[in-house]
Amino acid sequence: MRKYLDEKKTELSAVICNHCKKELLVENGILKEGCLEINASFGYFSKKDGQNHSFDLCEDCYDAMIAKFRIPVDCTDIKEFL
């Protein structure tokens, strides 16, 4: 769950894991730890047609979730560009 300082959602004030309620580190509007942000829009063939779901998971909750997958996630290393 994300909280912002203004209604335009331009400056981040807090990120809270939707599963365990851990408050993630945010400094000066910048998230400073790993977080999975999900925004899913459901379409015509879904039981959730017309709904948008969004949530955040801390790394520990993400790791616990993917540990239950029968097919592992694809994981590749990325280069960090400065």
C-alpha positions in Angstrom: 0.0 0.0 0.0 1.4 3.4 -1.0 0.8 6.7 0.7 1.5 10.0 -0.8 2.0 13.5 0.6 -0.4 15.0 -2.0 -3.5 14.1 -3.9 -1.6 14.1 -7.3 0.5 11.2 -6.0 3.8 12.9 -6.9 5.7 12.5 -3.6 5.8 9.1 -1.9 5.5 9.2 1.9 5.1 5.5 2.9 5.0 2.0 1.4 3.5 -0.7 3.6 3.5 -4.4 2.7 -0.1 -5.5 2.1 0.7 -9.0 3.5 2.7 -8.5 6.7 2.1 -4.7 7.2 5.9 -4.0 7.4 6.6 -0.3 6.7 9.3 -0.1 4.1 12.0 2.6 4.2 11.1 5.7 2.3 13.4 8.8 2.5 12.7 12.0 0.7 10.0 10.4 -1.4 12.3 7.5 -2.5 11.7 3.9 -1.7 15.0 2.6 -0.4 14.4 -1.2 -0.2 13.2 -4.0 -2.4 9.5 -4.1 -3.0 7.2 -5.8 -5.5 4.6 -3.4 -6.8 1.6 -5.0 -8.6 -1.0 -3.2 -10.7 -3.4 -5.6 -12.4 -6.3 -4.5 -14.6 -8.9 -7.2 -15.2 -10.6 -7.5 -18.5 -13.7 -8.9 -20.2 -13.1 -12.6 -19.6 -12.3 -12.2 -15.9 -14.7 -12.5 -13.0 -13.2 -9.2 -11.9 -14.0 -7.4 -15.2 -13.4 -3.7 -15.0 -11.5 -3.8 -11.7 -7.9 -2.7 -11.1 -6.1 -4.2 -8.1 -2.8 -2.8 -6.7 -0.7 -3.9 -3.8 2.9 -4.0 -2.6 4.9 -6.8 -1.1 8.2 -6.6 0.9 11.0 -8.9 -0.3 10.4 -11.4 2.5 6.7 -11.8 1.6 7.6 -12.0 -2.1 10.1 -14.8 -1.4 7.5 -16.7 0.7 4.9 -16.3 -2.1 7.1 -17.5 -4.9 8.5 -20.4 -2.8 5.0 -21.9 -3.2 5.0 -21.7 -7.0 5.0 -25.1 -8.9 6.8 -23.4 -11.8 9.7 -21.2 -10.6 9.9 -17.6 -11.7 12.3 -16.6 -14.4 15.2 -14.8 -12.9 17.9 -13.0 -14.9 20.6 -10.7 -13.8 20.3 -7.1 -15.0 22.9 -4.4 -15.4 22.4 -1.3 -13.3 22.7 1.9 -15.3 23.7 5.1 -13.5 
